[in-house]
Amino acid sequence: KKYLTQVGDDGFRKQPIGAGPYRFVSHTPGVEVVLEANPGYWRRVPTVKRLVMKSVPEGTTRVAMLKRGEADMAFLLDGPDAETVTRDSRLALAATRHASAMWIEFADQWDPRSPWHDRRVRLAVNHALDRKAISETACLGYCPPAGIVVPPIMDYALQVEPPLYDPQKAKQLLAEAGYPKGFDAGDFTPLPGFWTTGEAAVNYLNAVGIRTKLRPMERAAFYAAWQEKKLRGLFLTAAGNSGNAATRLEAFVYSKGSYAYGGYPDIDELFQQQARERDPAKREAVLHRIQQLTVERVMFAPIWNTRVLIGVGPKVIDHTINLVPMSIFPSYEDMRLKSP
């Protein structure tokens, strides 16, 4: 606090300090962040003395750097890029086990004039998706299909089986909703970095008559539009922040949540009720009820519980991925590399 008061916000951004295992060296926006081991770190001095975190948007480029030895780890690999890693005997592929879920958001379900206002249309989307096949293509089978947007490893999570893949049921639901020949659903915007998942979802939706087309966006623009609630129609998104079921519901289900496009008064009341409840068992029961209502009302189309795929180079002895529970990132201070 004293340092922040002295240098101000701009000064802190240019030269931040902290008590972690690494110290800030430099930051080139959009290019890289350079860190060095903190010799005074209370736990122990990290084995890896210098960390360079590079921003490389294209997954194919990240894998190429890994293969050439220009990088020791390549994060957030899409299915085809991860498959390239598995075909190289010098490299390894690791999958995270952090608390993350991916789903399709029905941004316009609150608009009575929209087809997405009809529960049957949203349910049709859920039955149109072959989640297992999507995982095998886009996540090499590492990402378990999901039936709810709260990851099952979180405290107070309701365990829900994913909807059955049933394209005929999807077409029947569309016909019952007044769309026997399907309808034009506009753009489908996938979370940047998950193009294969987005393409697969679009193909399954088109197959049952929900005609939509992929609309790529740059990552920063996507997150800004999501938070400002400017994304419309269908979009594919995910969340991997820590917490429990209540923190997920607060952000995406509670009508006043940061990313919620709408809500229900009864769910809002239940959310306030669980926040006041001190008995863990009673609180869990309320949180389970809220989650069940999101399923019954088909507020989302869950895809999978995300496992981020990370390519690991031959110089890494211990990558420490999943050493920190519920975290997407390795324990950098415990990571070990081969001697030069």
MIMI-977496 format. One record per residue: residue number from 1; x, y, z of N, C-alpha, C in turn; residue in one letter. Coordinates in steps of 0.05 Angstrom, whole numbers. Layout:
(r NUM; (X; Y; Z); (X; Y; Z); (X; Y; Z); "A") ...
//
This chain:
(r 1; (17; -24; 0); (0; 0; 0); (17; 25; 0); "K") (r 2; (39; 24; 16); (57; 47; 17); (69; 53; -10); "K") (r 3; (78; 31; -24); (90; 34; -50); (70; 45; -70); "Y") (r 4; (46; 34; -70); (25; 43; -88); (19; 73; -84); "L") (r 5; (18; 81; -59); (13; 109; -53); (35; 127; -63); "T") (r 6; (59; 116; -62); (83; 132; -71); (83; 135; -101); "Q") (r 7; (78; 113; -116); (82; 114; -145); (56; 117; -161); "V") (r 8; (33; 112; -148); (8; 115; -162); (2; 91; -179); "G") (r 9; (-22; 91; -190); (-31; 68; -206); (-14; 63; -231); "D") (r 10; (-8; 85; -245); (9; 82; -269); (37; 72; -263); "D") (r 11; (48; 82; -241); (75; 73; -233); (75; 44; -225); "G") (r 12; (53; 36; -212); (52; 8; -203); (49; -11; -227); "F") (r 13; (34; -2; -247); (31; -19; -271); (57; -22; -286); "R") (r 14; (74; 0; -285); (99; -2; -299); (120; -18; -283); "K") (r 15; (118; -17; -257); (138; -32; -240); (124; -43; -216); "Q") (r 16; (108; -64; -219); (94; -76; -196); (113; -90; -177); "P") (r 17; (105; -93; -152); (120; -108; -132); (101; -126; -117); "I") (r 18; (112; -146; -104); (95; -165; -89); (113; -183; -71); "G") (r 19; (100; -203; -60); (115; -221; -42); (116; -250; -53); "A") (r 20; (112; -253; -79); (111; -279; -91); (138; -290; -99); "G") (r 21; (139; -314; -112); (164; -327; -118); (180; -313; -141); "P") (r 22; (167; -296; -156); (181; -282; -178); (178; -252; -176); "Y") (r 23; (198; -238; -187); (197; -209; -187); (194; -199; -216); "R") (r 24; (180; -177; -219); (176; -165; -245); (201; -154; -257); "F") (r 25; (206; -160; -283); (229; -149; -297); (219; -129; -318); "V") (r 26; (201; -139; -336); (192; -121; -358); (166; -131; -369); "S") (r 27; (152; -113; -383); (127; -120; -396); (125; -105; -422); "H") (r 28; (123; -119; -444); (118; -108; -470); (89; -115; -478); "T") (r 29; (71; -96; -477); (42; -102; -481); (38; -117; -507); "P") (r 30; (23; -139; -505); (16; -155; -528); (39; -173; -537); "G") (r 31; (62; -172; -524); (85; -188; -533); (94; -207; -511); "V") (r 32; (103; -196; -488); (113; -214; -467); (115; -200; -440); "E") (r 33; (116; -217; -419); (122; -209; -392); (147; -225; -383); "V") (r 34; (166; -211; -371); (191; -224; -362); (192; -222; -331); "V") (r 35; (197; -245; -319); (200; -246; -290); (226; -260; -282); "L") (r 36; (236; -254; -258); (260; -268; -248); (255; -278; -220); "E") (r 37; (269; -299; -213); (265; -311; -186); (270; -292; -164); "A") (r 38; (253; -292; -144); (256; -275; -120); (274; -290; -100); "N") (r 39; (299; -280; -96); (317; -294; -77); (308; -293; -48); "P") (r 40; (289; -275; -42); (279; -273; -15); (253; -286; -10); "G") (r 41; (244; -302; -29); (217; -315; -27); (217; -333; -2); "Y") (r 42; (197; -332; 14); (196; -345; 40); (197; -375; 38); "W") (r 43; (186; -387; 17); (185; -416; 15); (211; -428; 7); "R") (r 44; (221; -419; -16); (248; -426; -26); (252; -412; -53); "R") (r 45; (277; -409; -61); (282; -396; -86); (274; -415; -109); "V") (r 46; (258; -406; -128); (250; -423; -150); (274; -434; -166); "P") (r 47; (271; -458; -176); (293; -471; -192); (296; -457; -218); "T") (r 48; (273; -450; -231); (274; -436; -256); (278; -406; -250); "V") (r 49; (301; -396; -258); (309; -369; -250); (296; -346; -266); "K") (r 50; (287; -353; -290); (276; -332; -308); (252; -343; -323); "R") (r 51; (229; -329; -321); (205; -336; -335); (199; -315; -356); "L") (r 52; (194; -324; -381); (185; -306; -402); (158; -317; -412); "V") (r 53; (138; -301; -408); (111; -309; -416); (104; -293; -441); "M") (r 54; (103; -307; -464); (98; -294; -490); (69; -296; -498); "K") (r 55; (59; -275; -510); (32; -275; -521); (34; -283; -551); "S") (r 56; (24; -307; -557); (24; -318; -584); (-4; -327; -590); "V") (r 57; (-20; -311; -605); (-48; -317; -609); (-54; -344; -623); "P") (r 58; (-38; -351; -643); (-43; -374; -659); (-33; -400; -646); "E") (r 59; (-51; -419; -643); (-42; -445; -630); (-22; -459; -647); "G") (r 60; (-24; -458; -673); (-4; -472; -691); (23; -460; -687); "T") (r 61; (24; -434; -683); (50; -421; -678); (61; -429; -651); "T") (r 62; (45; -431; -631); (54; -439; -604); (66; -467; -605); "R") (r 63; (52; -485; -620); (63; -513; -622); (89; -513; -638); "V") (r 64; (91; -497; -659); (115; -495; -675); (139; -485; -657); "A") (r 65; (134; -466; -640); (154; -456; -622); (163; -478; -603); "M") (r 66; (143; -494; -593); (149; -516; -575); (167; -537; -589); "L") (r 67; (161; -543; -614); (176; -563; -629); (204; -553; -635); "K") (r 68; (207; -527; -639); (234; -516; -645); (251; -510; -621); "R") (r 69; (239; -514; -597); (253; -508; -573); (253; -479; -565); "G") (r 70; (236; -463; -578); (234; -434; -571); (216; -429; -548); "E") (r 71; (201; -450; -540); (183; -448; -517); (184; -475; -502); "A") (r 72; (181; -475; -476); (181; -499; -461); (152; -509; -454); "D") (r 73; (133; -491; -456); (105; -498; -452); (88; -482; -471); "M") (r 74; (67; -495; -482); (48; -481; -499); (20; -485; -488); "A") (r 75; (7; -464; -480); (-19; -465; -466); (-42; -464; -485); "F") (r 76; (-65; -473; -475); (-91; -469; -488); (-91; -479; -517); "L") (r 77; (-85; -505; -520); (-84; -516; -547); (-111; -527; -555); "L") (r 78; (-119; -520; -579); (-144; -531; -591); (-138; -560; -599); "D") (r 79; (-159; -575; -604); (-156; -604; -610); (-135; -611; -631); "G") (r 80; (-137; -599; -655); (-118; -606; -676); (-89; -599; -668); "P") (r 81; (-85; -577; -654); (-58; -570; -645); (-48; -589; -624); "D") (r 82; (-66; -597; -605); (-58; -616; -585); (-51; -643; -597); "A") (r 83; (-65; -650; -618); (-60; -676; -632); (-32; -675; -644); "E") (r 84; (-24; -652; -654); (3; -649; -666); (24; -654; -644); "T") (r 85; (19; -645; -620); (37; -650; -598); (40; -680; -592); "V") (r 86; (18; -694; -592); (18; -723; -586); (33; -739; -607); "T") (r 87; (36; -728; -631); (50; -743; -652); (80; -739; -651); "R") (r 88; (90; -722; -633); (119; -717; -631); (128; -730; -605); "D") (r 89; (145; -751; -607); (154; -766; -584); (171; -750; -565); "S") (r 90; (181; -727; -573); (197; -710; -556); (179; -693; -537); "R") (r 91; (154; -690; -544); (136; -673; -529); (116; -689; -513); "L") (r 92; (104; -675; -493); (83; -688; -477); (59; -669; -476); "A") (r 93; (36; -681; -472); (11; -665; -470); (-1; -669; -442); "L") (r 94; (-7; -647; -429); (-19; -648; -402); (-46; -634; -403); "A") (r 95; (-64; -644; -386); (-91; -632; -385); (-96; -623; -356); "A") (r 96; (-106; -599; -353); (-112; -588; -326); (-136; -601; -314); "T") (r 97; (-139; -598; -288); (-163; -608; -274); (-175; -585; -257); "R") (r 98; (-174; -561; -268); (-185; -538; -254); (-216; -537; -257); "H") (r 99; (-228; -521; -241); (-258; -519; -240); (-267; -501; -263); "A") (r 100; (-272; -513; -286); (-281; -497; -309); (-303; -511; -324); "S") (r 101; (-322; -496; -334); (-343; -507; -351); (-346; -489; -376); "A") (r 102; (-355; -502; -397); (-360; -488; -422); (-389; -492; -430); "M") (r 103; (-402; -471; -440); (-430; -473; -447); (-438; -454; -469); "W") (r 104; (-461; -459; -481); (-473; -440; -500); (-492; -422; -484); "I") (r 105; (-489; -397; -488); (-507; -377; -475); (-529; -369; -494); "E") (r 106; (-554; -368; -483); (-577; -359; -498); (-582; -330; -490); "F") (r 107; (-567; -311; -502); (-569; -283; -493); (-596; -271; -496); "A") (r 108; (-612; -280; -516); (-638; -268; -522); (-662; -283; -510); "D") (r 109; (-657; -302; -492); (-679; -317; -481); (-698; -300; -464); "Q") (r 110; (-690; -276; -457); (-707; -259; -441); (-725; -241; -458); "W") (r 111; (-721; -242; -484); (-736; -226; -503); (-760; -242; -513); "D") (r 112; (-785; -234; -506); (-808; -250; -516); (-811; -252; -546); "P") (r 113; (-798; -234; -561); (-799; -234; -590); (-779; -254; -602); "R") (r 114; (-761; -264; -586); (-739; -281; -597); (-747; -310; -596); "S") (r 115; (-739; -326; -616); (-743; -355; -614); (-731; -368; -589); "P") (r 116; (-710; -355; -579); (-697; -367; -555); (-713; -363; -530); "W") (r 117; (-734; -347; -531); (-752; -344; -508); (-767; -370; -502); "H") (r 118; (-770; -387; -523); (-785; -412; -520); (-766; -434; -509); "D") (r 119; (-774; -444; -486); (-758; -465; -473); (-753; -489; -492); "R") (r 120; (-772; -495; -509); (-769; -518; -527); (-747; -514; -547); "R") (r 121; (-743; -490; -555); (-721; -484; -574); (-694; -487; -561); "V") (r 122; (-693; -477; -536); (-667; -480; -521); (-662; -509; -515); "R") (r 123; (-683; -524; -509); (-679; -553; -504); (-671; -567; -530); "L") (r 124; (-681; -558; -553); (-673; -570; -578); (-642; -567; -582); "A") (r 125; (-631; -544; -575); (-602; -541; -577); (-588; -562; -560); "V") (r 126; (-598; -566; -536); (-585; -585; -518); (-585; -614; -529); "N") (r 127; (-607; -621; -542); (-608; -648; -554); (-594; -650; -581); "H") (r 128; (-588; -627; -593); (-575; -628; -620); (-545; -633; -617); "A") (r 129; (-533; -629; -594); (-504; -630; -590); (-495; -658; -582); "L") (r 130; (-476; -669; -596); (-462; -694; -588); (-438; -685; -573); "D") (r 131; (-441; -683; -547); (-419; -672; -530); (-395; -690; -529); "R") (r 132; (-399; -716; -529); (-376; -735; -529); (-360; -732; -554); "K") (r 133; (-373; -730; -577); (-359; -727; -602); (-344; -700; -604); "A") (r 134; (-357; -679; -593); (-344; -653; -593); (-319; -654; -576); "I") (r 135; (-320; -667; -553); (-297; -670; -535); (-275; -685; -549); "S") (r 136; (-281; -706; -563); (-261; -723; -577); (-247; -707; -599); "E") (r 137; (-262; -690; -612); (-251; -674; -634); (-235; -650; -624); "T") (r 138; (-247; -635; -606); (-236; -609; -598); (-219; -611; -573); "A") (r 139; (-221; -633; -558); (-207; -635; -532); (-193; -662; -529); "C") (r 140; (-192; -677; -551); (-180; -704; -551); (-192; -722; -530); "L") (r 141; (-217; -717; -523); (-231; -734; -504); (-226; -728; -475); "G") (r 142; (-209; -708; -469); (-202; -701; -442); (-224; -686; -427); "Y") (r 143; (-242; -672; -442); (-262; -655; -429); (-288; -671; -425); "C") (r 144; (-296; -677; -400); (-320; -693; -395); (-345; -677; -403); "P") (r 145; (-364; -689; -417); (-389; -675; -423); (-403; -665; -398); "P") (r 146; (-416; -642; -400); (-428; -630; -376); (-458; -627; -379); "A") (r 147; (-472; -627; -357); (-501; -623; -357); (-509; -597; -343); "G") (r 148; (-489; -582; -333); (-495; -558; -318); (-470; -540; -319); "I") (r 149; (-473; -514; -314); (-451; -496; -317); (-433; -494; -292); "V") (r 150; (-441; -507; -270); (-425; -508; -246); (-408; -534; -247); "V") (r 151; (-382; -532; -247); (-365; -556; -248); (-370; -574; -225); "P") (r 152; (-371; -600; -230); (-378; -619; -208); (-358; -621; -185); "P") (r 153; (-334; -611; -189); (-314; -613; -168); (-316; -590; -148); "I") (r 154; (-334; -571; -154); (-338; -548; -136); (-355; -556; -112); "M") (r 155; (-350; -543; -89); (-368; -547; -66); (-396; -538; -73); "D") (r 156; (-416; -553; -64); (-444; -547; -68); (-454; -552; -96); "Y") (r 157; (-437; -564; -113); (-445; -569; -141); (-466; -591; -142); "A") (r 158; (-486; -588; -158); (-506; -608; -163); (-496; -626; -186); "L") (r 159; (-496; -652; -181); (-486; -671; -201); (-509; -676; -222); "Q") (r 160; (-504; -669; -246); (-524; -670; -267); (-513; -684; -292); "V") (r 161; (-527; -704; -302); (-519; -718; -326); (-523; -700; -351); "E") (r 162; (-506; -701; -370); (-510; -684; -394); (-535; -693; -410); "P") (r 163; (-548; -675; -424); (-571; -683; -441); (-563; -703; -462); "P") (r 164; (-582; -721; -469); (-576; -741; -489); (-574; -728; -517); "L") (r 165; (-556; -739; -533); (-554; -730; -561); (-577; -744; -576); "Y") (r 166; (-596; -727; -585); (-620; -738; -598); (-629; -718; -619); "D") (r 167; (-618; -719; -643); (-625; -699; -663); (-654; -700; -671); "P") (r 168; (-666; -724; -671); (-695; -726; -678); (-712; -712; -657); "Q") (r 169; (-705; -715; -632); (-719; -701; -610); (-716; -671; -614); "K") (r 170; (-692; -662; -622); (-688; -634; -626); (-706; -623; -648); "A") (r 171; (-708; -638; -670); (-726; -630; -692); (-755; -630; -683); "K") (r 172; (-763; -649; -667); (-790; -650; -657); (-796; -626; -640); "Q") (r 173; (-778; -619; -623); (-782; -595; -605); (-784; -570; -622); "L") (r 174; (-768; -567; -642); (-770; -544; -660); (-797; -543; -674); "L") (r 175; (-807; -566; -683); (-833; -566; -696); (-855; -558; -676); "A") (r 176; (-853; -568; -652); (-873; -561; -632); (-873; -532; -625); "E") (r 177; (-849; -520; -628); (-846; -491; -622); (-854; -474; -645); "A") (r 178; (-862; -486; -668); (-871; -471; -691); (-850; -468; -712); "G") (r 179; (-828; -484; -711); (-807; -482; -731); (-802; -510; -744); "Y") (r 180; (-822; -521; -758); (-819; -547; -770); (-796; -549; -791); "P") (r 181; (-790; -526; -803); (-768; -525; -822); (-743; -511; -811); "K") (r 182; (-742; -508; -785); (-720; -495; -772); (-723; -465; -775); "G") (r 183; (-701; -450; -768); (-702; -421; -770); (-673; -411; -772); "F") (r 184; (-671; -386; -781); (-645; -372; -783); (-638; -361; -756); "D") (r 185; (-616; -370; -745); (-609; -362; -717); (-587; -342; -716); "A") (r 186; (-577; -332; -739); (-557; -311; -739); (-529; -321; -732); "G") (r 187; (-514; -304; -719); (-486; -310; -713); (-483; -328; -689); "D") (r 188; (-462; -344; -689); (-453; -360; -666); (-425; -351; -660); "F") (r 189; (-421; -339; -637); (-394; -328; -630); (-381; -346; -610); "T") (r 190; (-359; -359; -618); (-345; -376; -599); (-324; -362; -583); "P") (r 191; (-318; -372; -559); (-297; -361; -543); (-270; -364; -558); "L") (r 192; (-255; -342; -562); (-230; -344; -577); (-212; -366; -566); "P") (r 193; (-200; -381; -585); (-183; -403; -577); (-196; -430; -578); "G") (r 194; (-223; -429; -580); (-238; -454; -581); (-254; -456; -607); "F") (r 195; (-240; -451; -629); (-253; -451; -655); (-264; -478; -663); "W") (r 196; (-249; -499; -657); (-259; -526; -664); (-284; -533; -650); "T") (r 197; (-286; -526; -624); (-311; -530; -609); (-334; -514; -622); "T") (r 198; (-328; -489; -628); (-349; -472; -640); (-358; -483; -667); "G") (r 199; (-339; -492; -684); (-347; -503; -710); (-363; -528; -707); "E") (r 200; (-356; -545; -688); (-371; -570; -684); (-399; -564; -675); "A") (r 201; (-402; -545; -656); (-429; -538; -646); (-446; -526; -669); "A") (r 202; (-434; -509; -685); (-449; -498; -708); (-458; -520; -727); "V") (r 203; (-441; -539; -732); (-449; -561; -750); (-472; -577; -739); "N") (r 204; (-471; -583; -714); (-493; -599; -701); (-519; -583; -702); "Y") (r 205; (-518; -557; -697); (-542; -540; -696); (-554; -538; -725); "L") (r 206; (-537; -534; -744); (-547; -532; -772); (-560; -559; -781); "N") (r 207; (-549; -581; -770); (-560; -607; -778); (-589; -611; -770); "A") (r 208; (-598; -597; -749); (-626; -601; -740); (-643; -577; -749); "V") (r 209; (-632; -558; -764); (-648; -536; -774); (-644; -510; -760); "G") (r 210; (-626; -509; -740); (-620; -483; -728); (-597; -471; -744); "I") (r 211; (-603; -454; -763); (-584; -445; -782); (-568; -421; -771); "R") (r 212; (-543; -426; -766); (-526; -406; -754); (-498; -407; -767); "T") (r 213; (-483; -385; -765); (-456; -385; -777); (-436; -374; -756); "K") (r 214; (-412; -384; -759); (-391; -377; -740); (-382; -348; -743); "L") (r 215; (-380; -334; -721); (-370; -306; -722); (-346; -303; -703); "R") (r 216; (-322; -305; -714); (-298; -302; -697); (-295; -274; -685); "P") (r 217; (-284; -272; -661); (-278; -247; -649); (-250; -249; -636); "M") (r 218; (-237; -226; -633); (-212; -225; -619); (-218; -227; -589); "E") (r 219; (-199; -239; -574); (-204; -246; -546); (-213; -221; -529); "R") (r 220; (-198; -200; -530); (-204; -176; -513); (-231; -165; -520); "A") (r 221; (-238; -164; -546); (-264; -154; -555); (-286; -173; -546); "A") (r 222; (-281; -199; -546); (-302; -218; -537); (-308; -213; -508); "F") (r 223; (-288; -212; -491); (-293; -209; -462); (-306; -182; -456); "Y") (r 224; (-298; -161; -470); (-310; -135; -465); (-339; -135; -473); "A") (r 225; (-345; -147; -496); (-373; -148; -506); (-390; -165; -487); "A") (r 226; (-378; -187; -477); (-393; -205; -458); (-400; -190; -433); "W") (r 227; (-380; -177; -421); (-385; -163; -396); (-404; -140; -399); "Q") (r 228; (-403; -127; -422); (-420; -104; -428); (-448; -113; -439); "E") (r 229; (-451; -140; -441); (-476; -152; -450); (-483; -143; -478); "K") (r 230; (-463; -142; -495); (-467; -134; -523); (-467; -158; -542); "K") (r 231; (-460; -182; -532); (-461; -206; -548); (-490; -214; -550); "L") (r 232; (-500; -220; -574); (-528; -228; -577); (-530; -255; -590); "R") (r 233; (-554; -265; -592); (-559; -291; -604); (-546; -314; -588); "G") (r 234; (-530; -330; -601); (-516; -352; -588); (-486; -346; -586); "L") (r 235; (-475; -352; -563); (-446; -351; -561); (-436; -372; -542); "F") (r 236; (-412; -381; -548); (-399; -402; -533); (-379; -389; -514); "L") (r 237; (-382; -396; -488); (-364; -384; -469); (-356; -404; -447); "T") (r 238; (-340; -395; -428); (-330; -412; -407); (-322; -395; -383); "A") (r 239; (-320; -408; -360); (-309; -395; -336); (-293; -415; -321); "A") (r 240; (-270; -406; -311); (-252; -424; -296); (-242; -412; -270); "G") (r 241; (-256; -391; -260); (-248; -379; -235); (-254; -397; -212); "N") (r 242; (-239; -394; -190); (-243; -410; -166); (-268; -402; -151); "S") (r 243; (-274; -417; -130); (-297; -411; -114); (-314; -435; -110); "G") (r 244; (-340; -431; -106); (-359; -454; -103); (-383; -449; -120); "N") (r 245; (-404; -465; -117); (-427; -463; -134); (-440; -435; -131); "A") (r 246; (-439; -423; -107); (-451; -397; -103); (-438; -376; -119); "A") (r 247; (-411; -377; -121); (-397; -356; -136); (-403; -358; -166); "T") (r 248; (-407; -383; -176); (-414; -386; -204); (-442; -376; -210); "R") (r 249; (-460; -383; -192); (-488; -374; -195); (-491; -344; -193); "L") (r 250; (-475; -332; -176); (-476; -303; -173); (-468; -289; -199); "E") (r 251; (-448; -299; -213); (-438; -286; -237); (-456; -290; -261); "A") (r 252; (-469; -314; -263); (-482; -321; -288); (-512; -327; -286); "F") (r 253; (-522; -331; -262); (-550; -338; -259); (-566; -317; -244); "V") (r 254; (-555; -306; -222); (-567; -284; -207); (-571; -260; -226); "Y") (r 255; (-595; -249; -227); (-601; -228; -247); (-583; -204; -245); "S") (r 256; (-571; -199; -221); (-553; -176; -218); (-524; -184; -222); "K") (r 257; (-519; -208; -232); (-492; -218; -236); (-477; -203; -258); "G") (r 258; (-451; -203; -256); (-434; -188; -275); (-439; -196; -304); "S") (r 259; (-445; -222; -308); (-448; -232; -335); (-476; -242; -342); "Y") (r 260; (-495; -238; -324); (-522; -247; -328); (-537; -229; -347); "A") (r 261; (-550; -240; -367); (-566; -224; -386); (-595; -220; -376); "Y") (r 262; (-603; -235; -355); (-630; -234; -345); (-631; -252; -321); "G") (r 263; (-656; -258; -311); (-659; -276; -288); (-688; -280; -281); "G") (r 264; (-691; -294; -259); (-718; -300; -249); (-721; -291; -220); "Y") (r 265; (-743; -278; -213); (-746; -269; -186); (-744; -291; -165); "P") (r 266; (-755; -315; -170); (-753; -336; -150); (-725; -346; -147); "D") (r 267; (-709; -347; -168); (-681; -355; -166); (-666; -333; -151); "I") (r 268; (-671; -308; -156); (-658; -286; -142); (-663; -288; -112); "D") (r 269; (-688; -295; -105); (-695; -297; -76); (-681; -321; -64); "E") (r 270; (-679; -343; -78); (-664; -366; -68); (-635; -360; -65); "L") (r 271; (-624; -344; -83); (-596; -337; -81); (-591; -320; -56); "F") (r 272; (-608; -301; -51); (-606; -285; -27); (-609; -302; -2); "Q") (r 273; (-626; -322; -3); (-631; -340; 19); (-606; -356; 26); "Q") (r 274; (-593; -367; 5); (-569; -383; 11); (-546; -365; 22); "Q") (r 275; (-546; -340; 14); (-525; -322; 24); (-528; -316; 54); "A") (r 276; (-553; -318; 63); (-558; -313; 92); (-556; -338; 108); "R") (r 277; (-557; -362; 96); (-558; -387; 110); (-531; -395; 121); "E") (r 278; (-530; -401; 147); (-505; -408; 161); (-502; -439; 163); "R") (r 279; (-523; -454; 161); (-521; -483; 163); (-512; -494; 135); "D") (r 280; (-489; -507; 134); (-479; -516; 108); (-498; -535; 93); "P") (r 281; (-511; -553; 108); (-529; -572; 95); (-553; -557; 83); "A") (r 282; (-564; -538; 98); (-587; -523; 88); (-579; -505; 64); "K") (r 283; (-555; -494; 66); (-545; -477; 44); (-542; -494; 19); "R") (r 284; (-531; -518; 22); (-527; -535; -1); (-553; -542; -14); "E") (r 285; (-574; -547; 2); (-600; -554; -8); (-611; -531; -26); "A") (r 286; (-607; -506; -16); (-617; -483; -32); (-601; -480; -57); "V") (r 287; (-575; -483; -56); (-559; -481; -80); (-565; -503; -100); "L") (r 288; (-571; -527; -90); (-579; -548; -108); (-605; -542; -122); "H") (r 289; (-623; -530; -107); (-649; -522; -119); (-645; -502; -141); "R") (r 290; (-628; -482; -137); (-623; -462; -157); (-612; -475; -182); "I") (r 291; (-592; -493; -178); (-580; -506; -201); (-600; -524; -216); "Q") (r 292; (-618; -537; -201); (-638; -553; -214); (-657; -536; -231); "Q") (r 293; (-663; -512; -221); (-680; -494; -236); (-667; -485; -262); "L") (r 294; (-641; -481; -262); (-627; -473; -287); (-629; -495; -307); "T") (r 295; (-630; -520; -298); (-632; -543; -316); (-661; -545; -326); "V") (r 296; (-680; -544; -308); (-708; -546; -316); (-717; -524; -335); "E") (r 297; (-706; -500; -331); (-714; -478; -348); (-695; -475; -373); "R") (r 298; (-676; -493; -375); (-658; -493; -398); (-646; -466; -402); "V") (r 299; (-633; -455; -381); (-621; -429; -383); (-596; -429; -400); "M") (r 300; (-583; -453; -402); (-558; -455; -416); (-557; -481; -432); "F") (r 301; (-538; -484; -449); (-532; -509; -462); (-503; -517; -455); "A") (r 302; (-499; -531; -433); (-472; -538; -424); (-459; -557; -445); "P") (r 303; (-433; -553; -449); (-418; -569; -468); (-401; -590; -453); "I") (r 304; (-382; -579; -437); (-364; -597; -423); (-352; -583; -399); "W") (r 305; (-338; -599; -382); (-321; -589; -361); (-293; -587; -373); "N") (r 306; (-284; -562; -375); (-260; -556; -391); (-235; -567; -378); "T") (r 307; (-219; -579; -395); (-191; -587; -387); (-173; -573; -407); "R") (r 308; (-158; -554; -398); (-140; -539; -416); (-117; -558; -424); "V") (r 309; (-112; -559; -450); (-90; -576; -460); (-65; -560; -463); "L") (r 310; (-43; -570; -451); (-18; -556; -451); (4; -574; -462); "I") (r 311; (18; -564; -482); (41; -578; -493); (66; -573; -476); "G") (r 312; (81; -594; -470); (105; -592; -453); (130; -601; -469); "V") (r 313; (150; -585; -469); (175; -590; -484); (194; -609; -471); "G") (r 314; (214; -618; -485); (232; -639; -475); (251; -630; -453); "P") (r 315; (254; -604; -449); (272; -594; -428); (259; -594; -400); "K") (r 316; (232; -598; -400); (218; -596; -374); (218; -624; -360); "V") (r 317; (230; -625; -336); (230; -649; -320); (204; -652; -305); "I") (r 318; (195; -631; -292); (171; -631; -276); (155; -606; -283); "D") (r 319; (132; -610; -297); (116; -587; -306); (98; -576; -284); "H") (r 320; (93; -591; -264); (77; -583; -240); (48; -574; -247); "T") (r 321; (38; -582; -271); (10; -576; -277); (-7; -594; -259); "I") (r 322; (-27; -581; -247); (-46; -594; -228); (-34; -597; -200); "N") (r 323; (-9; -588; -195); (2; -589; -168); (-14; -570; -150); "L") (r 324; (-21; -547; -161); (-38; -528; -146); (-67; -536; -151); "V") (r 325; (-82; -545; -131); (-109; -554; -135); (-127; -532; -147); "P") (r 326; (-144; -540; -166); (-164; -523; -178); (-152; -499; -194); "M") (r 327; (-127; -501; -202); (-114; -479; -216); (-107; -488; -244); "S") (r 328; (-110; -469; -263); (-103; -474; -291); (-73; -473; -295); "I") (r 329; (-59; -459; -277); (-30; -454; -280); (-13; -473; -265); "F") (r 330; (11; -478; -275); (30; -495; -260); (40; -480; -235); "P") (r 331; (53; -495; -217); (67; -483; -195); (94; -475; -204); "S") (r 332; (97; -451; -214); (122; -443; -227); (146; -446; -209); "Y") (r 333; (143; -440; -183); (166; -441; -165); (175; -470; -161); "E") (r 334; (159; -490; -167); (166; -518; -164); (175; -531; -190); "D") (r 335; (171; -517; -212); (178; -528; -238); (208; -533; -240); "M") (r 336; (215; -555; -254); (244; -561; -258); (250; -566; -287); "R") (r 337; (272; -556; -296); (282; -560; -323); (308; -576; -323); "L") (r 338; (314; -589; -345); (340; -603; -348); (362; -582; -348); "K") (r 339; (385; -590; -338); (408; -572; -338); (417; -566; -366); "S") (r 340; (426; -542; -372); (435; -535; -399); (457; -553; -409); "P") 
//
